[in-house]
Amino acid sequence: MASFVGRIYRKLNDLERKFANDPDQFVILRHLTFLFAIQYDTSTGVLQRALWYCYRSVLMFVFGSYCYKAYWHMTHSAYSFSMFNILGTLWIFAGALARSIIFDRSMLARLEWFLNDRSFRGVGQRVHTARNTVQRQNNRYLVVTALVLFLETLIFLGTNLMVQPEFMLVYNGRVVGDLVIQLLYGFTTCYWGSLYVIIFFMIFVMLNVFRGEMSILVQSFHHINQVLDQFRPSLDASDASIAQEREMWNKLRNLLKLNVQRHIELLENLAAFRTILGPFSFIQYYGSFVLIAYYCFIITYNGLTSLTVIYIGFIVFLVVESFLFCRIISSINDLHAKIGMVLYEMKWYNKLRFSTQFPSEYRHVRSTLLIIIIRTQTPLSFTINRIGIVSMNRFAELLNSSYSFLALLIQLKNAVFPKFQEIEEN
């Protein structure tokens, strides 16, 4: 048994290394976009296009079935735990649909092409290790997320689906189909509902690569100090040559040009990414705080049982993804600001002295350094669709908003819902 487990572990480890060393770091992400019908090639034939639309229509069928169940419950029954389950599931599907609509695959394909280009400082072992680490992290994020969602699906099929008719395929309040049909319907519900989480991690791994590239850029700016420390002692000597000074200015200009160009590329692509991140963060913030409060309310309404395990798992998912989203955005902003701090802390204004032989080079390098410092003092604008700034403070506000909404739902349950039930009974 131990040898069998060891072989499985070695196989998985080899597979992880294979994906970690793949030149295309978005292989797993591309497979997931295909499985969830996000990736669509307009150059495909009519048959492939028809199959794609048929496959995607399954999501609309499940969404429509829950819309029907919500309507039927609100018109034919009193407010109940079943109706809350249906409305919560409906909210998840609405969020998944909204996320898939704003998930601009063509835009992400361009970003993938840019991030897969590793020519910037690609020869250094330290840079190669840093990029390999980020790629390994992203692969683990995607695989672990898919496995946990699959585990939640199995738990849902074995517990909630078997005893809660609101999760079954129903018509006019009656269950339609045998056990196989219900299992297939329940699996389809979980499969397409998990799109809500999957799309988040697709966007998160892209942001994680941006964070890694920004970190590499920060390290590249450290090399300016190395150049200054390398040439400054020889230039201060009485026998300093013009050739040595020319070499220093050439190295500084080339290094600054390389770093500034990379910084501009990262900022331009992040600005393009914000066309997706703006509406996505809006859905992420407001959708998550409502769902966290909603499922906490369902747990308080029904108590801690085997049926509420699936809700606890989903709450954990929502909290973790909101935390990761705010943290990665804050990290990118911190690295952007750190570029200016690196230049300031190296005290280049003392090491960089005016040269009578190369006055234009001195002015160019000095002005470039000042422009970089000023530019990095302005934080990157990651907003919740122009309503608020994405930061760790926003994550704390999300938890506070969820708690406030939960308190409101509990008050409604104690004060309003009994009156509705009395009206239904009369």
C-alpha positions in Angstrom: 0.0 0.0 0.0 2.8 2.4 0.9 4.6 1.7 -2.4 1.4 2.3 -4.3 0.9 5.7 -2.6 4.5 6.5 -3.2 4.1 5.8 -7.0 1.0 8.0 -7.1 2.8 10.8 -5.3 5.8 10.6 -7.7 3.4 10.6 -10.7 1.6 13.6 -9.4 4.9 15.3 -8.6 6.3 14.7 -12.1 3.0 16.0 -13.6 3.3 19.1 -11.5 6.9 19.7 -12.6 5.8 19.2 -16.2 3.1 21.9 -16.0 5.4 24.1 -14.0 8.1 24.0 -16.7 5.7 24.4 -19.6 6.4 27.6 -21.7 2.7 28.3 -21.7 1.9 28.9 -18.1 -1.9 29.1 -18.7 -2.4 25.5 -20.0 -4.6 24.4 -17.1 -6.6 27.7 -17.2 -7.2 27.1 -21.0 -8.5 23.6 -20.3 -10.9 25.0 -17.7 -12.2 27.7 -20.1 -12.9 24.9 -22.6 -14.7 22.7 -20.0 -16.9 25.6 -18.9 -17.6 26.8 -22.4 -15.8 30.1 -21.9 -13.3 29.6 -24.6 -14.9 30.1 -28.0 -13.0 30.1 -31.3 -15.0 32.1 -33.9 -13.1 30.3 -36.7 -14.6 26.9 -35.9 -17.1 25.3 -38.3 -20.9 25.4 -38.1 -21.2 22.0 -36.3 -18.7 22.9 -33.6 -20.4 26.3 -33.1 -23.8 24.6 -32.8 -22.4 22.1 -30.3 -20.8 24.9 -28.3 -24.2 26.7 -28.0 -26.0 23.5 -27.1 -23.5 22.8 -24.4 -23.7 26.4 -23.1 -27.5 26.2 -23.2 -27.4 23.6 -20.3 -26.4 26.5 -18.0 -29.4 28.5 -19.2 -31.7 25.5 -18.7 -30.6 25.1 -15.1 -30.9 28.8 -14.4 -34.4 28.8 -16.0 -35.5 25.9 -13.9 -34.5 27.7 -10.7 -36.3 30.9 -11.9 -39.4 28.7 -12.3 -39.0 27.1 -8.9 -38.6 30.5 -7.2 -41.7 31.8 -9.0 -43.7 28.8 -8.1 -42.7 28.9 -4.4 -43.5 32.6 -4.1 -47.0 32.2 -5.6 -48.0 28.8 -4.1 -46.4 28.4 -0.7 -45.4 30.3 2.4 -41.9 31.7 3.0 -39.8 28.7 4.0 -36.3 27.3 4.2 -36.9 25.7 0.8 -37.5 29.1 -0.8 -34.4 30.6 0.8 -32.4 27.7 -0.7 -33.8 28.4 -4.2 -33.2 32.1 -4.0 -29.6 31.6 -2.8 -28.9 29.2 -5.7 -30.6 31.6 -8.1 -28.3 34.4 -6.9 -25.2 32.2 -7.5 -26.3 31.4 -11.0 -27.0 35.1 -11.7 -23.5 35.9 -10.4 -22.0 33.1 -12.5 -23.8 34.4 -15.6 -22.8 38.0 -15.0 -19.1 36.9 -14.5 -19.1 34.8 -17.7 -20.5 37.8 -19.6 -17.8 40.2 -18.5 -15.1 37.5 -18.9 -13.8 38.9 -22.2 -11.9 35.9 -23.5 -10.3 37.8 -26.4 -8.9 40.4 -23.9 -7.5 37.6 -21.6 -6.0 35.9 -24.6 -4.0 39.0 -25.4 -2.9 39.3 -21.7 -1.9 35.6 -21.7 0.3 36.2 -24.8 1.9 39.2 -23.1 2.5 37.4 -19.8 3.9 34.3 -21.5 6.6 36.5 -23.0 9.5 36.0 -20.6 12.2 37.9 -22.5 12.5 40.5 -19.8 15.5 39.5 -17.7 14.8 35.9 -18.8 18.4 34.7 -18.6 18.9 35.0 -14.8 18.4 31.9 -12.7 16.8 34.0 -9.9 14.2 35.4 -12.3 13.6 31.9 -13.8 13.0 30.5 -10.3 10.6 33.3 -9.4 8.5 32.8 -12.5 8.6 29.0 -12.1 7.3 29.5 -8.5 4.4 31.7 -9.6 3.5 29.2 -12.3 3.6 26.3 -9.8 1.4 28.3 -7.4 -1.2 29.1 -10.1 -1.4 25.4 -11.2 -2.0 24.4 -7.6 -4.7 27.1 -7.1 -6.6 25.9 -10.1 -6.2 22.1 -9.4 -7.1 22.4 -5.7 -10.1 24.6 -6.5 -11.4 22.1 -9.0 -10.9 19.2 -6.6 -12.6 21.0 -3.7 -15.5 21.9 -5.9 -15.8 18.3 -7.0 -15.8 17.2 -3.4 -18.5 19.6 -2.6 -20.5 18.3 -5.5 -20.3 14.7 -4.1 -21.4 15.9 -0.7 -24.3 17.8 -2.2 -25.4 14.8 -4.2 -25.2 12.5 -1.2 -26.9 14.8 1.3 -28.8 17.8 0.2 -30.2 16.5 -3.1 -31.5 13.3 -1.6 -33.7 15.0 1.1 -34.4 18.5 -0.1 -36.9 18.6 -3.0 -36.0 22.3 -3.8 -32.8 21.1 -5.4 -34.5 18.5 -7.5 -36.0 18.8 -11.0 -39.6 19.7 -10.2 -42.7 20.9 -12.1 -45.8 22.3 -10.4 -44.3 21.4 -7.0 -43.8 17.7 -7.9 -40.5 15.9 -8.5 -40.0 14.9 -12.2 -37.9 11.9 -13.1 -36.2 9.0 -11.3 -33.1 8.9 -9.2 -30.7 9.0 -12.2 -32.4 12.1 -13.6 -32.2 13.8 -10.2 -28.5 12.9 -9.8 -27.8 14.2 -13.3 -29.7 17.4 -12.6 -28.0 17.9 -9.2 -24.6 17.3 -10.8 -25.3 19.8 -13.6 -26.5 22.4 -11.0 -23.2 22.1 -9.0 -21.1 22.0 -12.2 -22.4 25.2 -13.7 -22.8 26.8 -10.2 -19.1 26.3 -9.6 -18.5 28.7 -12.6 -19.0 31.4 -10.0 -15.8 30.3 -8.2 -13.9 29.1 -11.2 -14.0 32.4 -13.0 -12.6 34.1 -9.9 -9.6 31.9 -9.8 -9.0 32.3 -13.5 -8.8 36.0 -13.0 -6.8 35.6 -9.8 -4.0 33.5 -11.5 -3.7 36.3 -14.1 -3.3 38.9 -11.3 -0.8 36.6 -9.6 1.4 36.6 -12.7 1.2 40.4 -12.9 2.3 40.5 -9.3 5.2 38.2 -10.1 6.3 40.3 -13.0 6.0 43.5 -11.0 8.2 41.9 -8.3 10.8 41.0 -11.0 10.8 44.6 -12.2 11.4 45.8 -8.6 14.5 43.6 -8.4 15.6 44.9 -11.8 15.6 48.5 -10.4 17.9 47.3 -7.7 20.6 46.8 -10.4 20.8 50.5 -10.8 22.4 50.8 -7.4 24.8 48.0 -8.3 25.9 49.9 -11.4 26.5 53.1 -9.4 28.4 51.2 -6.7 30.5 49.4 -9.4 31.7 52.6 -11.2 31.6 55.3 -8.5 34.9 54.3 -6.7 36.8 54.3 -10.0 35.3 57.6 -11.2 36.2 59.3 -7.9 39.9 58.3 -8.4 42.2 60.8 -9.9 43.1 58.6 -12.9 39.5 58.0 -13.9 39.1 57.5 -17.7 36.5 58.9 -20.0 35.9 55.4 -21.3 34.9 54.1 -17.9 32.5 57.1 -17.4 31.0 56.5 -20.8 30.5 52.8 -20.0 28.7 53.8 -16.7 26.3 56.2 -18.5 25.6 53.7 -21.2 24.8 51.0 -18.7 22.6 53.3 -16.7 20.7 54.5 -19.7 20.2 51.0 -21.1 19.1 49.6 -17.8 16.7 52.5 -17.2 15.3 52.2 -20.7 14.7 48.5 -20.2 13.0 48.9 -16.9 10.9 51.9 -17.9 9.7 50.1 -21.0 8.7 47.0 -19.0 7.0 49.2 -16.4 5.0 50.9 -19.1 4.0 47.6 -20.6 2.8 46.3 -17.2 0.8 49.4 -16.6 -0.8 49.4 -20.0 -1.8 45.8 -19.7 -3.1 46.3 -16.2 -5.1 49.2 -17.5 -6.6 47.0 -20.2 -7.3 44.3 -17.6 -9.2 46.9 -15.5 -12.0 46.9 -18.1 -12.7 43.4 -16.8 -11.7 43.9 -13.2 -14.0 46.9 -12.7 -17.3 45.1 -13.2 -15.9 41.9 -11.9 -14.9 43.5 -8.5 -18.4 45.0 -8.3 -20.0 41.6 -8.7 -17.3 40.1 -6.4 -17.9 42.6 -3.6 -21.7 42.9 -3.6 -22.4 39.3 -4.6 -20.1 37.9 -1.9 -21.3 40.0 1.0 -24.9 39.1 0.1 -24.2 35.4 -0.3 -22.1 35.2 2.9 -24.9 36.8 4.9 -27.5 34.7 3.2 -26.0 31.4 3.8 -25.1 32.3 7.4 -28.7 33.1 7.8 -29.7 29.8 6.4 -27.4 28.0 8.9 -28.9 30.0 11.8 -32.4 29.2 10.4 -31.8 25.5 10.0 -29.0 24.8 12.6 -25.8 22.9 12.1 -26.7 19.7 10.4 -25.3 17.5 7.6 -27.4 19.5 5.2 -25.6 22.8 6.1 -22.0 21.4 5.5 -22.3 22.5 1.8 -23.2 26.0 2.9 -20.3 26.3 5.3 -17.9 25.2 2.5 -19.3 27.7 0.1 -19.1 30.5 2.7 -15.4 29.6 3.2 -14.9 29.8 -0.6 -16.5 33.3 -0.7 -14.4 34.6 2.2 -11.2 33.2 0.9 -11.7 34.4 -2.7 -12.6 37.9 -1.4 -9.5 38.0 0.8 -7.3 36.8 -2.0 -8.7 39.3 -4.5 -8.1 42.3 -2.1 -4.7 41.0 -1.1 -3.4 40.5 -4.6 -4.6 43.9 -5.7 -2.9 45.5 -2.6 0.3 43.5 -3.3 0.5 44.8 -6.9 -0.1 48.4 -5.7 2.6 47.9 -3.0 5.1 46.7 -5.6 4.3 49.6 -7.9 5.0 52.0 -5.0 8.1 50.0 -4.0 9.8 50.9 -7.3 10.0 54.6 -6.2 11.1 53.5 -2.7 13.9 51.4 -4.1 15.2 54.4 -6.1 14.9 56.7 -3.2 16.6 54.4 -0.7 19.6 53.8 -2.9 20.4 57.5 -2.5 21.2 58.0 -6.2 21.1 61.8 -5.7 24.4 61.4 -3.8 26.0 58.8 -6.0 25.0 60.4 -9.3 27.2 63.4 -9.8 27.2 66.0 -12.6 29.7 65.2 -15.4 31.3 67.9 -17.5 32.1 65.2 -20.1 28.6 63.8 -20.3 26.1 66.5 -19.2 23.3 65.3 -21.4 23.5 61.8 -20.1 23.5 63.1 -16.5 20.4 65.2 -17.1 18.6 62.4 -18.9 19.3 59.8 -16.2 18.4 62.2 -13.4 15.2 63.3 -15.0 14.2 59.7 -15.7 14.7 58.7 -12.1 12.7 61.7 -10.9 9.8 60.9 -13.3 9.8 57.2 -12.1 9.6 58.3 -8.4 6.8 60.7 -9.1 4.8 58.2 -11.2 5.1 55.4 -8.6 3.8 57.7 -5.9 0.4 57.6 -7.6 -1.3 54.3 -6.7 -2.9 52.1 -9.4 -6.6 52.7 -9.7 -8.3 49.4 -9.0 -11.9 50.4 -8.2 -15.2 48.5 -7.7 -16.6 49.8 -10.9 -15.6 53.4 -9.9 -17.4 53.2 -6.6 -14.5 52.4 -4.2 -10.9 51.3 -4.1 -10.0 47.6 -3.9 -7.8 47.1 -0.8 -7.5 45.1 2.4 -9.7 47.7 4.1 -12.4 46.9 1.5 -12.2 43.2 2.6 -12.9 44.3 6.2 -15.8 46.4 5.0 -17.2 43.3 3.2 -17.2 41.3 6.3 -18.9 44.1 8.2 -21.5 44.5 5.5 -22.2 40.8 5.6 -22.7 40.9 9.3 -25.0 43.9 9.1 -27.0 42.2 6.3 -27.2 39.0 8.4 -28.5 40.9 11.4 -31.2 42.5 9.1 -32.2 39.1 7.8 -32.5 37.7 11.4 -34.7 40.7 12.3 -36.9 40.1 9.3 -37.2 36.5 10.2 -38.3 37.3 13.7 -40.6 40.2 12.9 -41.9 40.0 9.3 -41.9 36.4 8.2 -44.3 35.1 10.8 -46.9 37.6 9.6 -46.5 36.4 6.1 -47.0 32.8 7.3 -50.2 33.9 9.2 -51.5 35.5 6.0 -50.8 32.3 4.0 -52.5 30.1 6.7 -55.6 32.4 6.7 
